[in-house]
Amino acid sequence: MELCVALDLPTKEENLELIRRIEAYDVWLKVGLRTYIRDGEDFLKEIKKINPHFKIFLDLKLYDIPNTMADAAESIMGLGVDMFNVHASAGKHAMQEVMQRLAKYPNRPIVLAVTALTSFSEEEFGAVYEASIAAKADQFAKDAQESGLDGVVCSAYESTSIKAITSKEFMTLTPGIRPFGEDAGDQQRVADVAFAKEAQVDFIVVGRPIYKAENPADIVKKILAKL
């Protein structure tokens, strides 16, 4: 299991300071929608200047018509990131087109599909998808696997079932990890590191418990010790 640190701070300078404070550790860095829209490709280059060994997860959750998603995925190839994601609810056609477009690249990034956002409650999810989170997450994961993707974004609570119906090699990345029982904030389906390990999660995403800490490097060190 690997740690992915969410760069969700209000300014580029704050994110860069966080990166400098944890640069000694072998972790992934998650660049989300707000950060990328605000700071763009230059920010990705600045990350690599601090430590070229950092791996970058570009968390943009692509969701559009198939050709536009494939175009966007191909553009991402030029950014030098190591992982990105799309929305499984865009459908198998869209996911297949993304993977077909990337097939010509020998060193493509890991591609994941978002199943159910961890901010969804069961009631809210049912109102949108007319299905339970567990059932739909399984279906989305199977669709993603059959479309050639490498794994899915899900909560730790869906990981075990998804591994069972796909394979142990099919990756799961789980946001909403509260390593030491911290407040859930705007997340609904949160879990700690021990639960994530039990659920065979491949990547855990941790944000606030790290970047709100007085000593982020110390928290990263403690989380890595648990992995």
C-alpha positions, 0 to 999 in steps of 0.5 A: 500500500502506498501513500498519496498526499493531497495538495489541497491548500489554498495557494500554490506557495502553501502547497510547495511549502508542504512538498518541501517539508515532506520531500524526504519521503517516498510518497505520491502527490495528488494534484486536484481540480482546484490546484491544477486549474489555478496553477497549471502545468508549471506547478507540476514542473515545480514539484519535480524540481523539488524532488524528481522522484515524486510521483504525481496523481492528476485527479481531474476525474475526466467526464465527457463524450468519448472523443473529448475524454480521449483527447484530454487523456492524450494531452495528459500524456505530455504533462509527465504525470504518473497516474490520472483518473476518469469517471466510470459513469461516462460509460465503457465506450468512453473508457475504452476510447481513452485506453485505445488512444493511450495504447500507442504510448509505451510508458503511459500513466496508471489510469483509474476510474472513479466509482462513487465519490466518498462524499456521497451518503447512501441516500444521496447516491441512490437519488442520482444512480438509483442503486446502492453504492456497493452494487454500483461500485462493483458494476463500475469496477467491472466496467473499468476492468473490461475497458482496460483500465488499471483500477478504480477510485472507491472508498475502503468499504468497497475495495474488498468486494471490487478485488473479489470480482476483478482481481487482486492486481486491479488497483483500488485507490481510496480517498477519505482516509483518516489515519488516526481517527480524525474528523471526517469533514465533508467525507461520508465513507472514511476509514483508517489505515488498518481498515484500508490494509485489511481491504487490500487497498493499493493507494490511500489518499490523505489530505487534512490530517497531514497538511493541517498538522503542525509538523506534516513530515512527522505525520507522514512518517507515522503513516508510512510506519503503519503501511 
